Amino acid sequence: MTQLLTKTIDQRIVMRGTWEKFKLMQQVSEDSPGIRLSFYQGTIELLMPGQDHEIFGCVIGALLFNFLAHKGIFFLPTGSMTQEREGTASVQADKSFCIGSRKPIPDLSIEVIFTSGSETKLALYRALGVAEVWFWQDGVLRLHHLREDGYQRIDRSELPGLKDLDIELLKRCILIAETDPGEAARVFQRGTVQ
């Protein structure tokens, strides 16, 4: 029996370029699902996420989706939609959410980091005005909330609807999902139903 080989490692290319070059690259990649592009201060990044990257993004997104739905909070899961401020910054987070109403720039962007990105992306998100950015890397979830002078590291979300989210439970369930996503969802649901 032959097993299909899957790419589990992210592929990342970073280059210098203008906004115009970035927009051209965006047009060319429109028919290539799975390629994520970002631009900030003359730097263009192309990311082709690997399987593990996508799994973690989906798990985090699904857990938050279920939490918000269970709490009866209006939200829109905007996935990896392009968040853009013309000529300044553009990014596709792994997952993003608008909370309370539809907005051109989501309230929450989530980045899964394997080989690409880091908290240095906060400057890009600040240029876009994203209220909260969460980073998942090496089993650690770091939350940042936008203040007047930049992002501040926080222990729990300050977004309406997510203030009651048990971040420790969320982290534990994301780790459980490495081996059993279904069990992670069940543990999360038991922990959030009150």
N, CA, C and O of each residue as an XYZ file, in Angstrom:
776
protein
N       0.836     -1.178      0.000
C       0.000      0.000      0.000
C       0.887      1.248      0.000
O       1.843      1.337      0.770
N       0.570      2.191     -0.851
C       1.350      3.406     -0.978
C       0.705      4.524     -0.176
O      -0.507      4.729     -0.253
N       1.509      5.244      0.592
C       1.019      6.393      1.329
C       1.325      7.661      0.546
O       2.382      7.787     -0.073
N       0.395      8.584      0.583
C       0.644      9.879     -0.041
C       1.583     10.675      0.842
O       1.430     10.696      2.063
N       2.539     11.322      0.235
C       3.433     12.193      0.984
C       2.818     13.578      1.058
O       2.316     14.097      0.060
N       2.856     14.162      2.218
C       2.340     15.518      2.375
C       3.452     16.420      2.870
O       4.360     15.985      3.577
N       3.367     17.669      2.491
C       4.339     18.647      2.971
C       3.919     19.093      4.353
O       2.823     19.624      4.533
N       4.775     18.884      5.319
C       4.452     19.322      6.669
C       5.278     20.542      7.055
O       5.101     21.090      8.143
N       6.160     20.961      6.192
C       7.047     22.077      6.498
C       6.626     23.293      5.686
O       6.355     23.194      4.489
N       6.576     24.442      6.354
C       6.257     25.684      5.661
C       7.375     26.033      4.691
O       8.542     25.717      4.923
N       7.000     26.685      3.609
C       7.974     27.240      2.679
C       7.771     28.753      2.687
O       6.650     29.244      2.552
N       8.864     29.472      2.847
C       8.781     30.922      3.012
C       9.826     31.608      2.152
O      10.983     31.193      2.097
N       9.395     32.662      1.486
C      10.307     33.486      0.687
C      10.080     34.933      1.108
O       8.943     35.402      1.156
N      11.166     35.635      1.412
C      11.096     37.049      1.794
C      11.970     37.829      0.829
O      13.104     37.440      0.548
N      11.430     38.943      0.319
C      12.186     39.761     -0.627
C      11.828     41.227     -0.461
O      10.802     41.561      0.130
N      12.661     42.082     -0.975
C      12.386     43.516     -0.993
C      11.548     43.818     -2.227
O      11.699     43.171     -3.263
N      10.670     44.797     -2.112
C       9.865     45.158     -3.270
C       8.931     46.311     -2.959
O       8.731     46.680     -1.802
N       8.373     46.864     -4.000
C       7.456     48.000     -3.880
C       6.027     47.487     -3.705
O       5.748     46.302     -3.886
N       5.145     48.395     -3.355
C       3.725     48.067     -3.263
C       3.206     47.579     -4.618
O       2.406     46.646     -4.683
N       3.663     48.213     -5.688
C       3.219     47.840     -7.032
C       3.655     46.405     -7.371
O       2.880     45.637     -7.939
N       4.874     46.058     -7.025
C       5.363     44.685     -7.260
C       4.543     43.695     -6.429
O       4.194     42.615     -6.906
N       4.241     44.067     -5.197
C       3.430     43.215     -4.327
C       2.055     42.973     -4.945
O       1.584     41.836     -4.980
N       1.404     44.038     -5.435
C       0.069     43.907     -6.025
C       0.107     43.016     -7.268
O      -0.824     42.248     -7.510
N       1.168     43.118     -8.044
C       1.326     42.251     -9.210
C       1.452     40.787     -8.768
O       0.839     39.901     -9.362
N       2.238     40.544     -7.739
C       2.407     39.187     -7.217
C       1.074     38.650     -6.684
O       0.780     37.463     -6.826
N       0.282     39.515     -6.080
C      -1.045     39.111     -5.594
C      -1.912     38.653     -6.759
O      -2.581     37.623     -6.673
N      -1.901     39.415     -7.846
C      -2.699     39.048     -9.019
C      -2.250     37.707     -9.592
O      -3.079     36.863     -9.933
N      -0.954     37.517     -9.696
C      -0.413     36.284    -10.265
C      -0.764     35.071     -9.401
O      -0.983     33.978     -9.923
N      -0.817     35.264     -8.086
C      -1.060     34.129     -7.181
C      -2.540     33.869     -6.900
O      -2.869     32.962     -6.135
N      -3.443     34.655     -7.510
C      -4.871     34.481     -7.255
C      -5.358     33.065     -7.532
O      -6.247     32.571     -6.838
N      -4.797     32.420     -8.519
C      -5.215     31.062     -8.876
C      -4.404     29.990     -8.170
O      -4.462     28.819     -8.545
N      -3.664     30.372     -7.173
C      -2.832     29.423     -6.421
C      -3.250     29.422     -4.953
O      -2.626     30.083     -4.123
N      -4.322     28.666     -4.633
C      -4.749     28.647     -3.238
C      -3.633     28.089     -2.360
O      -2.866     27.219     -2.772
N      -3.567     28.602     -1.171
C      -2.541     28.129     -0.246
C      -1.341     29.048     -0.155
O      -0.532     28.909      0.762
N      -1.205     29.985     -1.086
C      -0.111     30.944     -1.005
C      -0.624     32.170     -0.259
O      -1.654     32.746     -0.612
N       0.108     32.555      0.773
C      -0.261     33.751      1.538
C       0.815     34.803      1.337
O       2.010     34.518      1.414
N       0.372     36.009      1.080
C       1.289     37.112      0.822
C       1.127     38.202      1.874
O       0.023     38.463      2.354
N       2.233     38.828      2.221
C       2.151     39.995      3.091
C       3.137     41.054      2.605
O       4.126     40.753      1.937
N       2.837     42.305      2.963
C       3.685     43.431      2.587
C       3.729     44.418      3.737
O       2.703     44.735      4.338
N       4.932     44.903      4.040
C       5.083     45.992      5.003
C       6.468     46.588      4.847
O       7.464     45.865      4.816
N       6.530     47.904      4.749
C       7.775     48.668      4.665
C       8.759     48.084      3.649
O       9.931     47.870      3.957
N       8.271     47.832      2.445
C       9.143     47.380      1.367
C       9.561     45.924      1.460
O      10.451     45.500      0.722
N       8.953     45.150      2.336
C       9.258     43.725      2.434
C       8.036     42.923      2.009
O       6.929     43.140      2.504
N       8.253     42.001      1.091
C       7.205     41.107      0.604
C       7.527     39.704      1.117
O       8.657     39.229      1.002
N       6.513     39.055      1.685
C       6.691     37.683      2.153
C       5.670     36.785      1.470
O       4.482     37.100      1.415
N       6.155     35.663      0.953
C       5.291     34.618      0.409
C       5.404     33.428      1.344
O       6.506     33.006      1.696
N       4.267     32.893      1.743
C       4.249     31.737      2.630
C       3.363     30.670      2.026
O       2.223     30.928      1.640
N       3.909     29.460      1.949
C       3.139     28.291      1.572
C       3.092     27.405      2.813
O       4.028     26.648      3.070
N       1.985     27.499      3.602
C       1.933     26.773      4.867
C       1.927     25.266      4.661
O       1.298     24.752      3.736
N       2.637     24.570      5.539
C       2.649     23.117      5.521
C       1.422     22.558      6.227
O       0.604     23.305      6.762
N       1.306     21.244      6.223
C       0.149     20.584      6.797
C      -0.017     20.883      8.289
O      -1.120     21.203      8.732
N       1.061     20.784      9.066
C       0.957     21.036     10.503
C       0.499     22.473     10.778
O      -0.315     22.712     11.670
N       1.018     23.400     10.022
C       0.633     24.809     10.144
C      -0.885     24.948      9.966
O      -1.559     25.587     10.774
N      -1.402     24.349      8.910
C      -2.822     24.437      8.605
C      -3.673     23.743      9.669
O      -4.746     24.230     10.026
N      -3.192     22.607     10.174
C      -3.933     21.880     11.211
C      -4.105     22.757     12.442
O      -5.217     22.895     12.950
N      -3.019     23.351     12.930
C      -3.114     24.191     14.123
C      -4.018     25.400     13.887
O      -4.811     25.759     14.757
N      -3.904     26.025     12.725
C      -4.780     27.157     12.409
C      -6.243     26.752     12.427
O      -7.079     27.465     12.982
N      -6.560     25.613     11.824
C      -7.949     25.135     11.795
C      -8.456     24.806     13.190
O      -9.591     25.136     13.535
N      -7.625     24.161     13.991
C      -8.038     23.791     15.349
C      -8.337     25.042     16.179
O      -9.385     25.123     16.819
N      -7.429     26.009     16.172
C      -7.638     27.236     16.948
C      -8.903     27.949     16.467
O      -9.723     28.394     17.270
N      -9.044     28.048     15.154
C     -10.242     28.691     14.595
C     -11.524     27.972     14.995
O     -12.512     28.619     15.341
N     -11.518     26.645     14.952
C     -12.715     25.867     15.296
C     -13.074     26.017     16.771
O     -14.249     26.147     17.116
N     -12.075     25.998     17.634
C     -12.344     26.145     19.066
C     -12.941     27.522     19.365
O     -13.899     27.631     20.131
N     -12.376     28.572     18.762
C     -12.919     29.921     18.979
C     -14.314     30.063     18.384
O     -15.187     30.686     18.987
N     -14.527     29.489     17.207
C     -15.845     29.500     16.559
C     -16.879     28.905     17.510
O     -17.930     29.501     17.748
N     -16.576     27.728     18.050
C     -17.517     27.053     18.948
C     -17.750     27.837     20.232
O     -18.876     27.908     20.725
N     -16.690     28.423     20.771
C     -16.827     29.219     21.994
C     -17.766     30.398     21.768
O     -18.703     30.607     22.538
N     -17.516     31.165     20.713
C     -18.334     32.344     20.430
C     -19.780     31.966     20.121
O     -20.709     32.640     20.565
N     -19.968     30.895     19.366
C     -21.323     30.440     19.040
C     -22.059     30.020     20.309
O     -23.221     30.374     20.510
N     -21.375     29.265     21.158
C     -21.988     28.794     22.409
C     -22.378     29.963     23.314
O     -23.402     29.905     23.994
N     -21.568     31.024     23.324
C     -21.845     32.186     24.182
C     -22.891     33.118     23.567
O     -23.329     34.068     24.216
N     -23.291     32.856     22.329
C     -24.308     33.686     21.684
C     -23.806     35.048     21.251
O     -24.572     36.008     21.179
N     -22.525     35.128     20.963
C     -21.910     36.395     20.564
C     -21.871     36.470     19.043
O     -21.451     35.517     18.387
N     -22.308     37.600     18.475
C     -22.243     37.741     17.026
C     -20.784     37.851     16.600
O     -20.019     38.636     17.160
N     -20.407     37.052     15.596
C     -19.053     37.096     15.068
C     -19.066     36.640     13.623
O     -20.000     35.979     13.170
N     -18.023     37.001     12.912
C     -17.804     36.520     11.552
C     -16.409     35.932     11.489
O     -15.429     36.641     11.717
N     -16.300     34.626     11.180
C     -14.973     34.040     10.999
C     -14.471     34.435      9.609
O     -15.019     33.988      8.602
N     -13.455     35.254      9.554
C     -12.988     35.772      8.263
C     -11.761     35.037      7.743
O     -11.143     35.462      6.768
N     -11.408     33.922      8.402
C     -10.356     33.042      7.905
C      -9.051     33.757      7.638
O      -8.549     34.506      8.476
N      -8.509     33.512      6.453
C      -7.243     34.132      6.083
C      -7.465     35.226      5.030
O      -6.655     35.412      4.122
N      -8.575     35.936      5.179
C      -8.872     37.027      4.234
C      -7.726     38.044      4.216
O      -6.992     38.187      5.194
N      -7.587     38.732      3.113
C      -6.566     39.762      3.001
C      -6.994     40.988      3.794
O      -8.068     41.546      3.568
N      -6.147     41.396      4.716
C      -6.342     42.615      5.497
C      -5.369     43.629      4.910
O      -4.164     43.386      4.855
N      -5.902     44.770      4.470
C      -5.028     45.658      3.699
C      -5.334     47.130      3.945
O      -6.488     47.539      4.076
N      -4.266     47.903      4.003
C      -4.344     49.362      3.987
C      -3.515     49.774      2.769
O      -2.292     49.631      2.748
N      -4.207     50.280      1.771
C      -3.618     50.565      0.457
C      -2.278     51.290      0.554
O      -2.169     52.346      1.177
N      -1.267     50.702     -0.074
C       0.058     51.294     -0.154
C       0.900     51.166      1.094
O       2.074     51.536      1.083
N       0.323     50.644      2.182
C       1.037     50.600      3.461
C       1.320     49.184      3.934
O       2.470     48.822      4.184
N       0.262     48.383      4.057
C       0.414     47.057      4.650
C      -0.664     46.114      4.141
O      -1.786     46.521      3.838
N      -0.292     44.845      4.056
C      -1.233     43.802      3.656
C      -0.782     42.495      4.286
O       0.413     42.200      4.331
N      -1.738     41.714      4.771
C      -1.398     40.433      5.397
C      -2.599     39.496      5.316
O      -3.743     39.939      5.221
N      -2.323     38.218      5.355
C      -3.343     37.188      5.468
C      -2.992     36.378      6.713
O      -2.075     35.558      6.688
N      -3.719     36.609      7.789
C      -3.491     35.848      9.020
C      -3.913     34.405      8.787
O      -4.593     34.102      7.807
N      -3.512     33.522      9.679
C      -3.965     32.133      9.563
C      -5.465     32.044      9.824
O      -6.180     31.334      9.117
N      -5.934     32.753     10.822
C      -7.362     32.858     11.125
C      -7.622     34.262     11.610
O      -6.754     34.892     12.214
N      -8.830     34.759     11.344
C      -9.208     36.081     11.834
C     -10.706     36.098     12.090
O     -11.465     35.316     11.517
N     -11.112     37.010     12.966
C     -12.511     37.114     13.357
C     -12.910     38.574     13.517
O     -12.158     39.381     14.064
N     -14.115     38.901     13.028
C     -14.775     40.159     13.368
C     -15.746     39.814     14.491
O     -16.449     38.807     14.413
N     -15.791     40.634     15.528
C     -16.671     40.367     16.656
C     -17.611     41.549     16.837
O     -17.181     42.701     16.894
N     -18.905     41.242     16.925
C     -19.920     42.274     17.132
C     -20.536     42.787     15.849
O     -21.734     43.069     15.809
N     -19.734     42.914     14.790
C     -20.237     43.380     13.495
C     -19.192     43.100     12.417
O     -18.033     42.807     12.709
N     -19.634     43.199     11.174
C     -18.716     43.050     10.030
C     -17.849     44.298      9.942
O     -18.341     45.418     10.083
N     -16.545     44.096      9.706
C     -15.608     45.216      9.603
C     -14.619     44.927      8.467
O     -14.379     43.763      8.147
N     -14.045     45.965      7.856
C     -13.059     45.715      6.797
C     -11.764     45.105      7.342
O     -11.084     44.352      6.644
N     -11.432     45.432      8.586
C     -10.256     44.863      9.247
C     -10.762     44.091     10.459
O     -11.420     44.678     11.318
N     -10.478     42.790     10.555
C     -10.971     41.993     11.689
C     -10.456     42.507     13.038
O      -9.445     43.205     13.113
N     -11.175     42.143     14.090
C     -10.780     42.507     15.452
C      -9.641     41.633     15.953
O      -8.804     42.081     16.736
N      -9.612     40.382     15.496
C      -8.635     39.407     15.983
C      -7.961     38.725     14.804
O      -8.626     38.239     13.888
N      -6.646     38.695     14.835
C      -5.864     37.932     13.856
C      -5.006     36.936     14.619
O      -4.417     37.260     15.650
N      -4.948     35.716     14.093
C      -4.194     34.647     14.741
C      -3.119     34.162     13.780
O      -3.396     33.857     12.620
N      -1.901     34.096     14.274
C      -0.753     33.623     13.496
C      -0.210     32.342     14.117
O       0.081     32.294     15.312
N      -0.078     31.312     13.299
C       0.594     30.074     13.694
C       2.010     30.180     13.148
O       2.204     30.423     11.957
N       2.987     29.999     14.010
C       4.373     30.188     13.586
C       5.120     28.859     13.641
O       5.246     28.239     14.696
N       5.607     28.443     12.483
C       6.521     27.311     12.400
C       7.855     27.837     11.883
O       8.841     27.892     12.618
N       7.872     28.223     10.607
C       9.112     28.754     10.056
C       8.976     30.217      9.654
O       9.965     30.863      9.308
N       7.759     30.739      9.699
C       7.591     32.096      9.196
C       6.960     32.999     10.231
O       6.237     32.563     11.126
N       7.259     34.260     10.074
C       6.630     35.248     10.918
C       7.161     35.196     12.338
O       7.924     34.304     12.709
N       6.758     36.128     13.083
C       7.110     36.192     14.488
C       6.385     37.400     15.028
O       5.606     38.046     14.328
N       6.652     37.690     16.268
C       6.003     38.840     16.853
C       6.485     40.150     16.227
O       5.947     41.211     16.542
N       7.486     40.094     15.351
C       7.881     41.287     14.610
C       6.758     41.706     13.650
O       6.750     42.841     13.173
N       5.817     40.809     13.364
C       4.678     41.147     12.512
C       3.715     42.108     13.206
O       2.789     42.618     12.576
N       3.927     42.356     14.486
C       3.029     43.262     15.203
C       3.021     44.652     14.576
O       1.981     45.310     14.557
N       4.151     45.104     14.067
C       4.193     46.426     13.424
C       3.266     46.466     12.207
O       2.595     47.469     11.966
N       3.232     45.386     11.452
C       2.341     45.282     10.291
C       0.888     45.339     10.751
O       0.085     46.079     10.184
N       0.551     44.562     11.774
C      -0.828     44.557     12.277
C      -1.212     45.908     12.891
O      -2.370     46.320     12.819
N      -0.245     46.583     13.487
C      -0.524     47.915     14.046
C      -0.866     48.888     12.921
O      -1.771     49.710     13.064
N      -0.149     48.796     11.809
C      -0.438     49.664     10.664
C      -1.853     49.439     10.136
O      -2.458     50.341      9.556
N      -2.376     48.225     10.341
C      -3.732     47.903      9.900
C      -4.784     48.240     10.951
O      -5.964     48.379     10.629
N      -4.358     48.372     12.212
C      -5.295     48.676     13.285
C      -6.029     47.466     13.842
O      -7.146     47.608     14.342
N      -5.432     46.276     13.769
C      -6.053     45.061     14.311
C      -5.996     45.131     15.841
O      -4.920     45.298     16.415
N      -7.148     45.006     16.498
C      -7.237     45.190     17.953
C      -6.426     44.160     18.728
O      -5.727     44.516     19.677
N      -6.506     42.878     18.337
C      -5.735     41.839     19.017
C      -5.082     40.919     18.017
O      -5.649     40.584     16.977
N      -3.857     40.514     18.363
C      -3.117     39.542     17.559
C      -2.632     38.458     18.509
O      -2.040     38.745     19.549
N      -2.892     37.199     18.133
C      -2.450     36.056     18.923
C      -1.442     35.266     18.104
O      -1.619     35.068     16.902
N      -0.385     34.817     18.765
C       0.632     33.986     18.127
C       0.674     32.621     18.813
O       0.773     32.541     20.038
N       0.600     31.552     18.024
C       0.776     30.191     18.530
C       2.131     29.702     18.019
O       2.340     29.604     16.810
N       3.045     29.398     18.929
C       4.363     28.923     18.529
C       4.916     28.001     19.610
O       4.955     28.358     20.787
N       5.338     26.820     19.195
C       5.970     25.856     20.102
C       5.151     25.606     21.367
O       5.703     25.573     22.467
N       3.846     25.431     21.216
C       2.998     25.114     22.353
C       2.666     26.291     23.242
O       2.110     26.106     24.325
N       2.994     27.501     22.813
C       2.746     28.697     23.620
C       1.827     29.639     22.839
O       2.032     29.885     21.650
N       0.820     30.155     23.526
C      -0.090     31.130     22.934
C       0.185     32.482     23.576
O       0.072     32.638     24.792
N       0.549     33.465     22.743
C       0.833     34.814     23.244
C      -0.205     35.771     22.665
O      -0.424     35.809     21.454
N      -0.834     36.533     23.538
C      -1.879     37.469     23.152
C      -1.351     38.895     23.268
O      -0.619     39.226     24.200
N      -1.736     39.737     22.304
C      -1.319     41.138     22.278
C      -2.534     42.002     21.964
O      -3.293     41.707     21.040
N      -2.716     43.068     22.735
C      -3.825     43.996     22.502
C      -3.254     45.361     22.128
O      -2.299     45.841     22.739
N      -3.857     45.973     21.117
C      -3.379     47.262     20.610
C      -3.765     48.402     21.548
O      -4.931     48.576     21.904
N      -2.761     49.161     21.932
C      -2.943     50.377     22.737
C      -2.508     51.570     21.880
O      -2.104     51.391     20.731
N      -2.588     52.762     22.424
C      -2.180     53.956     21.675
C      -0.712     53.902     21.269
O      -0.351     54.365     20.188
N       0.138     53.339     22.131
C       1.580     53.316     21.850
C       2.065     51.982     21.288
O       3.271     51.742     21.242
N       1.162     51.119     20.865
C       1.551     49.836     20.285
C       0.894     48.680     21.020
O       0.015     48.879     21.859
N       1.329     47.475     20.696
C       0.733     46.286     21.305
C       1.314     46.028     22.687
O       2.507     46.203     22.933
N       0.424     45.604     23.579
C       0.829     45.207     24.922
C       0.480     43.737     25.093
O      -0.608     43.296     24.722
N       1.406     42.995     25.653
C       1.182     41.579     25.951
C       0.132     41.472     27.050
O       0.209     42.181     28.053
N      -0.855     40.584     26.865
C      -1.935     40.402     27.832
C      -2.087     38.917     28.157
O      -1.655     38.057     27.390
N      -2.701     38.628     29.293
C      -2.909     37.245     29.713
C      -4.245     36.683     29.251
O      -4.401     35.470     29.110
N      -5.215     37.574     29.015
C      -6.515     37.118     28.509
C      -7.049     38.174     27.553
O      -6.692     39.349     27.635
N      -7.903     37.735     26.656
C      -8.424     38.644     25.646
C      -9.191     39.799     26.275
O      -9.825     39.649     27.319
N      -9.120     40.947     25.623
C      -9.888     42.112     26.036
C     -11.011     42.417     25.050
O     -11.696     43.432     25.170
N     -11.194     41.522     24.067
C     -12.247     41.721     23.078
C     -13.601     41.318     23.649
O     -13.696     40.339     24.389
N     -14.654     42.068     23.309
C     -15.989     41.677     23.764
C     -16.269     40.240     23.314
O     -16.009     39.872     22.169
N     -16.788     39.463     24.211
C     -17.099     38.081     23.871
C     -15.989     37.108     24.169
O     -16.250     35.930     24.413
N     -14.757     37.569     24.156
C     -13.635     36.672     24.429
C     -13.015     36.914     25.803
O     -12.077     36.221     26.197
N     -13.544     37.902     26.530
C     -12.991     38.210     27.853
C     -13.128     37.038     28.822
O     -12.311     36.875     29.728
N     -14.169     36.219     28.625
C     -14.410     35.078     29.514
C     -13.723     33.803     29.047
O     -13.839     32.770     29.706
N     -13.024     33.850     27.945
C     -12.355     32.657     27.419
C     -11.217     32.241     28.346
O     -10.351     33.049     28.682
N     -11.226     30.988     28.751
C     -10.173     30.422     29.591
C      -8.974     30.102     28.687
O      -8.965     29.082     27.997
N      -7.982     30.967     28.698
C      -6.830     30.831     27.801
C      -6.032     29.566     28.116
O      -5.520     28.922     27.200
N      -5.919     29.202     29.387
C      -5.187     27.976     29.745
C      -5.885     26.745     29.181
O      -5.229     25.830     28.683
N      -7.218     26.720     29.258
C      -7.986     25.610     28.671
C      -7.779     25.583     27.162
O      -7.584     24.512     26.587
N      -7.819     26.740     26.516
C      -7.609     26.806     25.066
C      -6.240     26.245     24.699
O      -6.131     25.444     23.771
N      -5.196     26.655     25.415
C      -3.841     26.157     25.125
C      -3.767     24.651     25.312
O      -3.189     23.949     24.482
N      -4.349     24.149     26.396
C      -4.326     22.706     26.661
C      -5.016     21.941     25.532
O      -4.529     20.899     25.092
N      -6.139     22.457     25.072
C      -6.885     21.779     24.004
C      -6.167     21.845     22.664
O      -6.243     20.901     21.877
N      -5.477     22.935     22.394
C      -4.685     23.009     21.158
C      -3.614     21.931     21.180
O      -3.360     21.287     20.162
N      -2.986     21.730     22.323
C      -1.964     20.676     22.445
C      -2.578     19.288     22.324
O      -1.981     18.409     21.702
N      -3.753     19.068     22.903
C      -4.442     17.782     22.762
C      -4.707     17.495     21.286
O      -4.624     16.350     20.843
N      -5.027     18.542     20.532
C      -5.362     18.385     19.110
C      -4.193     17.882     18.273
O      -4.395     17.411     17.154
N      -2.973     17.975     18.799
C      -1.831     17.426     18.060
C      -2.023     15.940     17.790
O      -1.598     15.435     16.750
N      -2.660     15.241     18.720
C      -2.860     13.799     18.556
C      -4.316     13.426     18.322
O      -4.594     12.387     17.722
N      -5.272     14.272     18.793
C      -6.685     13.923     18.642
C      -7.553     15.190     18.645
O      -7.993     15.643     19.702
N      -7.792     15.750     17.467
C      -8.591     16.975     17.399
C     -10.006     16.798     17.965
O     -10.548     17.723     18.569
N     -10.595     15.635     17.775
C     -11.937     15.398     18.308
C     -11.957     15.463     19.827
O     -12.860     16.056     20.417
N     -10.964     14.852     20.456
C     -10.873     14.890     21.912
C     -10.637     16.320     22.384
O     -11.187     16.734     23.404
N      -9.828     17.074     21.653
C      -9.585     18.474     22.013
C     -10.894     19.248     22.019
O     -11.139     20.038     22.932
N     -11.739     19.034     21.013
C     -13.028     19.727     20.935
C     -13.932     19.326     22.095
O     -14.623     20.169     22.667
N     -13.928     18.028     22.446
C     -14.772     17.566     23.553
C     -14.313     18.140     24.890
O     -15.137     18.576     25.694
N     -13.009     18.143     25.130
C     -12.460     18.703     26.376
C     -12.773     20.198     26.456
O     -13.159     20.702     27.511
N     -12.606     20.893     25.349
C     -12.872     22.331     25.310
C     -14.354     22.610     25.590
O     -14.690     23.509     26.361
N     -15.224     21.836     24.960
C     -16.660     22.032     25.166
C     -17.037     21.779     26.627
O     -17.783     22.562     27.215
N     -16.532     20.694     27.218
C     -16.827     20.415     28.632
C     -16.327     21.547     29.525
O     -16.978     21.905     30.506
N     -15.167     22.108     29.182
C     -14.578     23.165     30.004
C     -15.240     24.514     29.846
O     -15.111     25.370     30.722
N     -15.950     24.727     28.743
C     -16.567     26.036     28.514
C     -18.055     26.043     28.776
O     -18.651     27.115     28.880
N     -18.679     24.873     28.886
C     -20.115     24.807     29.172
C     -20.319     25.009     30.658
O     -19.873     24.197     31.469
N     -20.986     26.080     31.014
C     -21.219     26.376     32.437
C     -22.587     26.939     32.631
O     -22.972     27.252     33.758
